[in-house]
Amino acid sequence: MKKSFFTLLLMAAALGAVAQPPTCTGGLGDPIVDITFGAGSGFGPALGAGITNMTYIANTCPEDGYYTIVHSTSGCYGGSWINVPADHTGNPNGYFMLINASYQPSDFYVQTISGLCPGTNYQFAAWVVNLVSQQGEIEPNITFTIESTTGAVLGTYNTGNIPATGGVDWVQYGFYFNTPPGVNTVVLRMTNNASGGIGNDLGLDDITFRAAGPNIQSSVTGFSSDSITLCQSDSRTLGFSAIVENCYPTAVYQWQISKDSGISWADIPGATMLTWLRPASAPGSFLYRLTVAQSGNIGIVTCEVASAPIQVNVIATPSPAVTISPGADSSCVGSIVTITAVPDGGGPAPVYQWMVNGSSAGAGGPVFSSSTLTSSDVVRCQMTSDAACVLDPVVLSNAVSVVVTAIPATAVGLAASATTICQDSPVIFTATPVNGGTAPFFQWTVNGLPAGGDSSIFTDAALNNGDAVTCTMTAALTCAQPVQPVAPIEMIVYPVPSILLTPDTVIAGGASVRLSPVITGTIASYRWSPATGLSDALVPSPVASPAGSTLYRLTVVSSDGCAASAVEDVEVFYRLAMPAAFTPNRDGRNDLFRVPPSIAVKVLQLAVYNRLGGCVFSAAGSEGWDGSFGGHPQPAGQYVWVLEYVNPLTQSVETAKGVVILVR
């Protein structure tokens, strides 16, 4: 799947110290055995039974006597092994056999090969790398042996000690041998002669066994390269010929063809001479080679050798075409229209000539852009193909017209409910579209920042002096552009006065207090409401003498006409006076015994006791006694009450006692 072998001359340089081959080994046949160990992710599968005497383990750093199938190894034994990133071809996914040799010399690879031809030369080879990273450790030493099925040695070769170089140095080792008469099955054996321990660790890849024979030099008359390209229109007959080394007593020849890049080969009928005339053919990619064998062995893949392939590429005569299409079927006046050409059979670098209404409008690339087209313009493209073997290189595209729409005249008017306001006043802005279509889009802005939603009406109650309000309208018309009013509305916003009043004031009954608000702004008028109990309701600080608790509201108006108001609660506290009697008959009058609501105190606890000292009621706040205990009405008579409350004038806790008569 991934390897190729060298000729005899290359083997002398590439196989390391290779055994001296016999004559007629310059040509090689297809591999009879081609053990690449495959490719993939993770670990590869273990070898079949009987192939090795070592033990398989899925570990990139196997121990002595173990092997694994991996595509890389690194960091083994504290760096005493080199890091191997890939198999010998450099394929990072290709597997190789990683061996940590056993302590005793042993056969680490054995395979039986059948179907050979007696009296034929063969090559046995493999790629090996020493994994030891430094010199001084045990070096691998491998013997390649070919045996008959009876155990007779037919050929042998020893690599000698394979030195450590400190790098990833894959070396191909192997030798040639000849099968004796009557022998068509042999046993391949690879023996590790060194002992295990510190060293003798190696990688093994691409074990091959193939027929060896005469050197074959094939060529095509008139061509110096082994790769020929023809056009389909070329009707020439190609003259193939070969020079074959004189090795076989009676050589037989067969030209072959491959249409799948050399994966499979087929004999060409009648092409059994050193020369062959190839007739013109249909388009395609073809490989041709000459196989040679001793008479009687031709056609037996285990017994024949083959020349290096010659490739013939026949290119179909292209029929160039070009199709153009716009990026959009319509555009607006002034917008860029883009039209793209899609070539067919244009070759690697076609030339494009664009035309508008038959006149040149630019040459060069496959994209045409213009911002000046109108609806009546017709665009076409002329393409000149540079494809190989083209006969008629110049072709004209289809015609394209783009609908170009004029930009409609639109406008928007702007009005405000007021332009001079006090700061807390809302303003309603209204946009009036001109030629806006069925549903124009509105975007309001205040000082250039977005505000409001998509509506023709915008309300804002937080405007400041000098704010500029405007609206951008985009009409619901094709090609409409956003428009704004001639000028924004600029707001004049006056400040609103501020008033700070004491939130709660408590005075004794018959006393008075001066109301003293803190006011900012230039005030033109003051008005207190109600005027009852005030010395003057039209001054900022009147004296308040209310008969009872009163909530006073102050309203001021600035010189700009902006009004503000605030309230102050003046509570009046009279001497605590509890009712002397109550009648809980549910007539809605005097049904409860409690602190009268007119007395502004905070009740902490109100308790009522009968004549025996028993507590019949206890509560805080405004809750009162309804004359019952445990859900049962209590008898008429006198009851003692105890009240704990906060005096609003002094803010101290005080206690009061008295008697109340329950009347029935």
URTA-V815736 format. One record per residue. N is the residue number from 0. RES is the residue in one small letter. SS is DSSP state (helix for helix, strand for strand, loop for the rest). Layout:
# URTA-V815736
N|RES|SS ; N|RES|SS
This chain:
# URTA-V815736
0|m|loop ; 1|k|loop ; 2|k|loop ; 3|s|loop ; 4|f|loop ; 5|f|loop ; 6|t|loop ; 7|l|helix ; 8|l|helix ; 9|l|helix ; 10|m|helix ; 11|a|helix ; 12|a|helix ; 13|a|helix ; 14|l|loop ; 15|g|loop ; 16|a|loop ; 17|v|loop ; 18|a|loop ; 19|q|loop ; 20|p|loop ; 21|p|loop ; 22|t|loop ; 23|c|loop ; 24|t|loop ; 25|g|loop ; 26|g|strand ; 27|l|strand ; 28|g|strand ; 29|d|strand ; 30|p|strand ; 31|i|strand ; 32|v|strand ; 33|d|strand ; 34|i|strand ; 35|t|loop ; 36|f|loop ; 37|g|loop ; 38|a|strand ; 39|g|loop ; 40|s|loop ; 41|g|loop ; 42|f|loop ; 43|g|loop ; 44|p|loop ; 45|a|loop ; 46|l|loop ; 47|g|loop ; 48|a|loop ; 49|g|loop ; 50|i|loop ; 51|t|loop ; 52|n|loop ; 53|m|loop ; 54|t|strand ; 55|y|strand ; 56|i|loop ; 57|a|loop ; 58|n|loop ; 59|t|loop ; 60|c|loop ; 61|p|loop ; 62|e|loop ; 63|d|loop ; 64|g|loop ; 65|y|strand ; 66|y|strand ; 67|t|strand ; 68|i|strand ; 69|v|strand ; 70|h|loop ; 71|s|loop ; 72|t|strand ; 73|s|loop ; 74|g|loop ; 75|c|helix ; 76|y|helix ; 77|g|helix ; 78|g|helix ; 79|s|loop ; 80|w|strand ; 81|i|loop ; 82|n|loop ; 83|v|strand ; 84|p|loop ; 85|a|loop ; 86|d|loop ; 87|h|loop ; 88|t|loop ; 89|g|loop ; 90|n|loop ; 91|p|loop ; 92|n|loop ; 93|g|strand ; 94|y|loop ; 95|f|strand ; 96|m|strand ; 97|l|strand ; 98|i|strand ; 99|n|strand ; 100|a|loop ; 101|s|loop ; 102|y|loop ; 103|q|loop ; 104|p|loop ; 105|s|strand ; 106|d|strand ; 107|f|strand ; 108|y|strand ; 109|v|strand ; 110|q|strand ; 111|t|strand ; 112|i|strand ; 113|s|loop ; 114|g|loop ; 115|l|loop ; 116|c|loop ; 117|p|loop ; 118|g|loop ; 119|t|loop ; 120|n|strand ; 121|y|strand ; 122|q|strand ; 123|f|strand ; 124|a|strand ; 125|a|strand ; 126|w|strand ; 127|v|strand ; 128|v|strand ; 129|n|strand ; 130|l|loop ; 131|v|strand ; 132|s|loop ; 133|q|loop ; 134|q|loop ; 135|g|loop ; 136|e|loop ; 137|i|strand ; 138|e|loop ; 139|p|loop ; 140|n|strand ; 141|i|strand ; 142|t|strand ; 143|f|strand ; 144|t|strand ; 145|i|strand ; 146|e|strand ; 147|s|strand ; 148|t|loop ; 149|t|loop ; 150|g|loop ; 151|a|loop ; 152|v|strand ; 153|l|strand ; 154|g|strand ; 155|t|strand ; 156|y|strand ; 157|n|strand ; 158|t|strand ; 159|g|strand ; 160|n|strand ; 161|i|loop ; 162|p|loop ; 163|a|loop ; 164|t|loop ; 165|g|loop ; 166|g|loop ; 167|v|loop ; 168|d|loop ; 169|w|loop ; 170|v|strand ; 171|q|strand ; 172|y|strand ; 173|g|strand ; 174|f|strand ; 175|y|strand ; 176|f|strand ; 177|n|strand ; 178|t|loop ; 179|p|loop ; 180|p|loop ; 181|g|loop ; 182|v|loop ; 183|n|loop ; 184|t|loop ; 185|v|strand ; 186|v|strand ; 187|l|strand ; 188|r|strand ; 189|m|strand ; 190|t|strand ; 191|n|strand ; 192|n|loop ; 193|a|loop ; 194|s|loop ; 195|g|loop ; 196|g|loop ; 197|i|loop ; 198|g|strand ; 199|n|loop ; 200|d|strand ; 201|l|strand ; 202|g|strand ; 203|l|strand ; 204|d|strand ; 205|d|strand ; 206|i|strand ; 207|t|strand ; 208|f|strand ; 209|r|strand ; 210|a|strand ; 211|a|strand ; 212|g|strand ; 213|p|loop ; 214|n|loop ; 215|i|strand ; 216|q|strand ; 217|s|strand ; 218|s|strand ; 219|v|strand ; 220|t|loop ; 221|g|loop ; 222|f|strand ; 223|s|loop ; 224|s|loop ; 225|d|loop ; 226|s|strand ; 227|i|strand ; 228|t|strand ; 229|l|strand ; 230|c|strand ; 231|q|loop ; 232|s|loop ; 233|d|loop ; 234|s|loop ; 235|r|loop ; 236|t|loop ; 237|l|strand ; 238|g|strand ; 239|f|strand ; 240|s|strand ; 241|a|strand ; 242|i|strand ; 243|v|strand ; 244|e|loop ; 245|n|loop ; 246|c|loop ; 247|y|loop ; 248|p|loop ; 249|t|loop ; 250|a|strand ; 251|v|strand ; 252|y|strand ; 253|q|strand ; 254|w|strand ; 255|q|strand ; 256|i|strand ; 257|s|strand ; 258|k|loop ; 259|d|loop ; 260|s|loop ; 261|g|loop ; 262|i|loop ; 263|s|loop ; 264|w|loop ; 265|a|strand ; 266|d|strand ; 267|i|loop ; 268|p|loop ; 269|g|loop ; 270|a|loop ; 271|t|loop ; 272|m|loop ; 273|l|loop ; 274|t|strand ; 275|w|strand ; 276|l|strand ; 277|r|strand ; 278|p|loop ; 279|a|loop ; 280|s|loop ; 281|a|loop ; 282|p|loop ; 283|g|strand ; 284|s|strand ; 285|f|strand ; 286|l|strand ; 287|y|strand ; 288|r|strand ; 289|l|strand ; 290|t|strand ; 291|v|strand ; 292|a|strand ; 293|q|strand ; 294|s|loop ; 295|g|loop ; 296|n|loop ; 297|i|loop ; 298|g|loop ; 299|i|loop ; 300|v|loop ; 301|t|loop ; 302|c|loop ; 303|e|loop ; 304|v|strand ; 305|a|strand ; 306|s|loop ; 307|a|loop ; 308|p|loop ; 309|i|strand ; 310|q|strand ; 311|v|strand ; 312|n|strand ; 313|v|strand ; 314|i|strand ; 315|a|loop ; 316|t|loop ; 317|p|loop ; 318|s|loop ; 319|p|loop ; 320|a|strand ; 321|v|strand ; 322|t|strand ; 323|i|strand ; 324|s|strand ; 325|p|strand ; 326|g|loop ; 327|a|loop ; 328|d|loop ; 329|s|strand ; 330|s|strand ; 331|c|strand ; 332|v|loop ; 333|g|loop ; 334|s|loop ; 335|i|loop ; 336|v|strand ; 337|t|strand ; 338|i|strand ; 339|t|strand ; 340|a|strand ; 341|v|strand ; 342|p|strand ; 343|d|strand ; 344|g|loop ; 345|g|loop ; 346|g|loop ; 347|p|loop ; 348|a|loop ; 349|p|loop ; 350|v|strand ; 351|y|strand ; 352|q|strand ; 353|w|strand ; 354|m|strand ; 355|v|strand ; 356|n|loop ; 357|g|loop ; 358|s|strand ; 359|s|strand ; 360|a|strand ; 361|g|strand ; 362|a|strand ; 363|g|strand ; 364|g|loop ; 365|p|loop ; 366|v|strand ; 367|f|strand ; 368|s|strand ; 369|s|strand ; 370|s|loop ; 371|t|loop ; 372|l|loop ; 373|t|loop ; 374|s|loop ; 375|s|loop ; 376|d|loop ; 377|v|loop ; 378|v|strand ; 379|r|strand ; 380|c|strand ; 381|q|strand ; 382|m|strand ; 383|t|strand ; 384|s|loop ; 385|d|loop ; 386|a|loop ; 387|a|loop ; 388|c|loop ; 389|v|loop ; 390|l|loop ; 391|d|loop ; 392|p|loop ; 393|v|strand ; 394|v|strand ; 395|l|strand ; 396|s|loop ; 397|n|loop ; 398|a|loop ; 399|v|strand ; 400|s|loop ; 401|v|loop ; 402|v|strand ; 403|v|strand ; 404|t|strand ; 405|a|loop ; 406|i|loop ; 407|p|loop ; 408|a|loop ; 409|t|loop ; 410|a|strand ; 411|v|strand ; 412|g|strand ; 413|l|strand ; 414|a|strand ; 415|a|strand ; 416|s|loop ; 417|a|loop ; 418|t|loop ; 419|t|strand ; 420|i|strand ; 421|c|strand ; 422|q|loop ; 423|d|loop ; 424|s|loop ; 425|p|loop ; 426|v|strand ; 427|i|strand ; 428|f|strand ; 429|t|strand ; 430|a|strand ; 431|t|strand ; 432|p|strand ; 433|v|strand ; 434|n|loop ; 435|g|loop ; 436|g|strand ; 437|t|loop ; 438|a|loop ; 439|p|loop ; 440|f|strand ; 441|f|strand ; 442|q|strand ; 443|w|strand ; 444|t|strand ; 445|v|strand ; 446|n|loop ; 447|g|loop ; 448|l|strand ; 449|p|strand ; 450|a|strand ; 451|g|loop ; 452|g|loop ; 453|d|loop ; 454|s|loop ; 455|s|loop ; 456|i|strand ; 457|f|strand ; 458|t|strand ; 459|d|strand ; 460|a|loop ; 461|a|loop ; 462|l|loop ; 463|n|loop ; 464|n|loop ; 465|g|loop ; 466|d|loop ; 467|a|strand ; 468|v|strand ; 469|t|strand ; 470|c|strand ; 471|t|strand ; 472|m|strand ; 473|t|strand ; 474|a|loop ; 475|a|strand ; 476|l|loop ; 477|t|loop ; 478|c|loop ; 479|a|loop ; 480|q|loop ; 481|p|loop ; 482|v|strand ; 483|q|strand ; 484|p|loop ; 485|v|loop ; 486|a|loop ; 487|p|loop ; 488|i|strand ; 489|e|strand ; 490|m|loop ; 491|i|strand ; 492|v|strand ; 493|y|strand ; 494|p|loop ; 495|v|loop ; 496|p|loop ; 497|s|strand ; 498|i|strand ; 499|l|strand ; 500|l|loop ; 501|t|loop ; 502|p|loop ; 503|d|strand ; 504|t|strand ; 505|v|strand ; 506|i|strand ; 507|a|strand ; 508|g|loop ; 509|g|loop ; 510|a|loop ; 511|s|loop ; 512|v|strand ; 513|r|strand ; 514|l|loop ; 515|s|loop ; 516|p|loop ; 517|v|strand ; 518|i|strand ; 519|t|strand ; 520|g|loop ; 521|t|loop ; 522|i|strand ; 523|a|strand ; 524|s|strand ; 525|y|strand ; 526|r|strand ; 527|w|strand ; 528|s|strand ; 529|p|loop ; 530|a|loop ; 531|t|loop ; 532|g|loop ; 533|l|strand ; 534|s|loop ; 535|d|loop ; 536|a|loop ; 537|l|loop ; 538|v|loop ; 539|p|loop ; 540|s|loop ; 541|p|loop ; 542|v|strand ; 543|a|strand ; 544|s|loop ; 545|p|loop ; 546|a|loop ; 547|g|loop ; 548|s|loop ; 549|t|strand ; 550|l|strand ; 551|y|strand ; 552|r|strand ; 553|l|strand ; 554|t|strand ; 555|v|strand ; 556|v|strand ; 557|s|strand ; 558|s|loop ; 559|d|loop ; 560|g|loop ; 561|c|loop ; 562|a|strand ; 563|a|strand ; 564|s|strand ; 565|a|strand ; 566|v|strand ; 567|e|strand ; 568|d|strand ; 569|v|strand ; 570|e|strand ; 571|v|strand ; 572|f|strand ; 573|y|loop ; 574|r|loop ; 575|l|loop ; 576|a|loop ; 577|m|loop ; 578|p|loop ; 579|a|loop ; 580|a|strand ; 581|f|strand ; 582|t|loop ; 583|p|loop ; 584|n|loop ; 585|r|loop ; 586|d|loop ; 587|g|loop ; 588|r|loop ; 589|n|loop ; 590|d|loop ; 591|l|loop ; 592|f|strand ; 593|r|loop ; 594|v|loop ; 595|p|loop ; 596|p|loop ; 597|s|loop ; 598|i|loop ; 599|a|loop ; 600|v|loop ; 601|k|strand ; 602|v|strand ; 603|l|strand ; 604|q|strand ; 605|l|strand ; 606|a|strand ; 607|v|strand ; 608|y|strand ; 609|n|loop ; 610|r|loop ; 611|l|loop ; 612|g|loop ; 613|g|loop ; 614|c|strand ; 615|v|strand ; 616|f|strand ; 617|s|strand ; 618|a|strand ; 619|a|loop ; 620|g|loop ; 621|s|loop ; 622|e|loop ; 623|g|loop ; 624|w|strand ; 625|d|loop ; 626|g|loop ; 627|s|strand ; 628|f|strand ; 629|g|loop ; 630|g|loop ; 631|h|strand ; 632|p|strand ; 633|q|loop ; 634|p|loop ; 635|a|loop ; 636|g|strand ; 637|q|strand ; 638|y|strand ; 639|v|strand ; 640|w|strand ; 641|v|strand ; 642|l|strand ; 643|e|strand ; 644|y|strand ; 645|v|strand ; 646|n|loop ; 647|p|loop ; 648|l|loop ; 649|t|loop ; 650|q|loop ; 651|s|loop ; 652|v|strand ; 653|e|strand ; 654|t|strand ; 655|a|strand ; 656|k|strand ; 657|g|strand ; 658|v|strand ; 659|v|strand ; 660|i|strand ; 661|l|strand ; 662|v|loop ; 663|r|loop
